[in-house]
Amino acid sequence: MAVMQEGSKAIMGRGMLIHPEDLLLEIDWTKKLFGNLPGKLLIDENAILSLDTHRGLETVLNAFTSGGRGSTGRGIATGYASFYERHALMVRDLIDENWKKTFSEHYKLYENFVRGFGKDYELNNVDVTTLSHQKKRKVGAQKEFLSRLEDARGKIKKYIASDIYSTLEKVWKNPKIAVTIEGAQGAALDPFHGVYPDVTASRCLSRFINDSTYNIILPEDISLRLAVMKTTYLSSVGIRKLPTQFDPKEASWIQQAFDERGRSTGRLRDIYEVSIPIAAYIRRAAGYDGLVATHLDAARKDMEIPVITHYTNSDGNEKPYLPFQTTLNYLKPRIVKFKGWDGDIVKNAKSPKDLPEETKTYLEFIGKNIAPILFGTYGAGLSDYISWIDFI
């Protein structure tokens, strides 16, 4: 998003995984859309590479784990695993003069990984998906793998920066420069706080911002930490099952009206009630101060809005929310319902006082039981919001 803003600098930091070919395709798409790159793109040379070899290994792993438990097939888990296993390749390795030797050895390593799953598996013949192919392609032999990388290497060099530290330091010291950090607000996907295995492989919490900013930006130095949360329902895609009583017809309306599909998989997301216990757990994990309440327009006058206030076991005793399927299987949701409102009327609101009374009552409850609501949105446009604070 940052590179689409004129005059901005978009930094792909060291906490990211970068697939060179996919990145170049996204750059090309952006150039076609705008005629150029409105912002300046900088890639940290210490960012981790995720290659077709990682995707190939993940494809094979998925075949052995019930169809890829929680996986998008993009080599995310295997890419991050290479970092923790201390054999990762970084962007700097791609532009090194000895890159062919390094990446040849890398290919052979992953070739052996895949062969370890049995005689039916050879890395060169494993199917992987990239942004440039609607259909899957083969990882290919080592020569083909290196040839694709060589082409990407030549095109990506001009975006790679060797001293992101100085850039970040200069920017963070200047209070006139606005900074947006992506990937720091996904507590429900965090490997320790999401419902395993429907988690990502990175630590997507604001309290880990310093990891990819070389300790220049510390979480405690951010004066206002906000979580973006859907207001009238929760949605999630994966194999986990949360305790729910959501009406299937109303869930179907939400799925279709608000395009509730997984962006990587295209699968319809499951629809759940807003859950106070889950939201409270996530707030403690993420450490945020307030909410951006989205989807204020996802409501109807003839549809009540259910909210889970707490969970109990089969004996009626209150139990805490914990992100484990073995725990969730035995929880019963206890629900209160609020009057709905006309979502189209909300779109005309310019300030909180313009909201329907039903909306005000509902948001007051959410604000008291989860976190103060500081912004609300009712559409996908940049101006489709109202604010409870006056500095914007």
Order of alpha helices (4+ residues) and beta strands (2+ residues): beta-beta-alpha-beta-beta-alpha-alpha-alpha-alpha-beta-beta-alpha-beta-alpha-alpha-beta-beta-alpha-beta-beta-alpha-beta-beta-beta-alpha-beta-alpha-alpha-beta-beta
